[in-house]
Amino acid sequence: MRTRVVIQSRLSSSRLPGKALMTVGGMPLIELVARRASRTGFGVVVATSVESYDDRIAAQLEPTGIRVIRGSLDDVLSRFLTATSDMDDRDRVVRLTGDNPVTDAALVQELMDAMDESGREYGRVDIDVVPEGLGVEVFSVGMLRRAGREATDAYDREHVTPWIRRHTDELLFAPQRNPGYPAVYRATVDCLHDFTRVARLFDGFADPVDVHWADLMDSLVGQVKSLGPIAKEVPKASRRLTSLILSVTNIGLSESDATRPGWGIREVFTRAVEAGISDVISTPEDALIVAAGLLPMLNKRMGVSLVLPPLRDEEAPADHLRYLIEKTRAEGGASGIRTVLLDCSDVECGDGQGLLDVLQAYRERGIVSELGIMLAPGCELTPDSAPLIDVVAARMGDDLTGPLGEWSAAGRVTMVLAEHEDPYEVGTVMRSGVIDAVAVSPRNVRELTSLLAVV
């Protein structure tokens, strides 16, 4: 039985164009990925596209002796079929991506050994429990060819293995030295911050090709821990959510003159991402602060949620709601919004169902993920009267622990916006047992680190 590693790569990355040729470990990223995968003798093929800009990948790899095949930009499955056309059905193909340089031949072998023991035809590193950047998939050439014949959906062909996963019993694998905390110990190269982090990681080793993946991850874990506490996750949330999230109200504000320099905003956002904080929450008016914090270094690294002002006095509340969502997406650089929080009074008024219908339409289009409300004293909404609501929030100091407890008991995610409180007060609120997350607005990294220590 033969094994061949196929590494897909292109220059047209949406979040970090050209990353395949950016230097990591003294060589282009794609070359480093290929050399690390072939370190123990595996045959390696880089599968890139026939687009003219990907001529640069082929030209870079040709002198190194690393084999390159080219095919459709969007039909990546067809590239894998070409790369394995001379193999038998019972042979194995390993799928890697060109933005994961920490992955190496040792990790590939560990997964294949687990597959041999289990008897499965398809196996992958489980990135729900293993940091992103250590992704490996292994499957038979026969399964690949069956997918090539039967998969017709564009998504299946672009992402190579979804059809295979639906038609076989997969092995989900975590390597022995898995550090856990997938979001915190992320080791892929997807945005500019990822690149600087991973490049710095390899700078600490004399031989970037030979260093074991687990030694690299041990080094990364040490670097992250040296920065201070990391964020805790909320178990019941349907999507990843941490118990501490950011609010932009005070982020980056100078303690001396109330200015807000861009570097101060970016420092707080960078520390938040490194601590694994999942989300930032903003009003439409502050969307530009979100953009200043996330673009370009941290593009798509945090979910963005939106707190709306009361809409009931607007001439056309539903139209104004659409305007605020589109304004936030445009100015904040967010293609999607995790949660939109309506004012409770808007949901209770005559236009309430119309506003919920607008948000539901955005959810069906994949632009908004969750519907939420901001509670206020006197709000009479209950979990039974508002079944579409996923997230319920209140401002700290409104003494709404009782109503929040009712929503929490009904399985909804509950949060408090604590934009001006000190760490002691924030810690007290979280110990109530009915609050899942608290949104804080630290002015600087020092304040954020203090808050992480108590939540």
Salt bridges, closest charged atoms under 4 A:
GLU31 OE2 - ARG35 NE 2.82
ASP55 OD1 - ARG70 NH1 2.79
ASP75 OD1 - ARG157 NE 3.03
ASP86 OD2 - ARG2 NH1 3.98
ASP86 OD1 - ARG4 NH1 2.66
ASP88 OD2 - ARG90 NH2 3.80
ASP89 OD1 - ARG145 NH1 2.70
ASP91 OD2 - ARG2 NE 3.53
ASP99 OD2 - LYS19 NZ 2.99
ASP104 OD2 - ARG36 NH2 3.64
ASP104 OD2 - ARG39 NH2 2.87
ASP116 OD1 - ARG92 NH2 2.61
GLU132 OE1 - ARG186 NH1 3.07
GLU137 OE1 - ARG95 NH1 2.55
GLU137 OE2 - ARG165 NH1 3.48
GLU150 OE2 - ARG146 NE 3.47
ASP156 OD2 - ARG166 NH2 2.65
GLU158 OE1 - HIS159 NE2 3.89
ASP169 OD2 - ARG120 NE 3.53
GLU170 OE1 - ARG124 NE 3.00
ASP190 OD2 - ARG15 NE 2.68
ASP190 OD2 - ARG186 NH2 3.59
ASP194 OD2 - ARG186 NH2 2.78
ASP194 OD1 - ARG301 NH1 3.09
ASP215 OD1 - ARG177 NH2 3.16
ASP218 OD2 - ARG177 NH2 2.64
GLU233 OE2 - ARG240 NE 2.79
GLU255 OE2 - ARG446 NH2 2.73
GLU274 OE2 - HIS193 NE2 3.43
ASP279 OD1 - ARG338 NH1 3.09
GLU314 OE2 - HIS320 NE2 3.69
ASP319 OD1 - ARG322 NH1 2.78
GLU326 OE1 - ARG329 NH1 3.14
GLU331 OE1 - LYS327 NZ 3.06
ASP343 OD1 - ARG312 NH1 3.91
GLU370 OE1 - ARG338 NE 3.32
ASP390 OD2 - ARG363 NH1 2.56
ASP436 OD2 - LYS236 NZ 3.14
GLU447 OE2 - ARG443 NH2 2.54
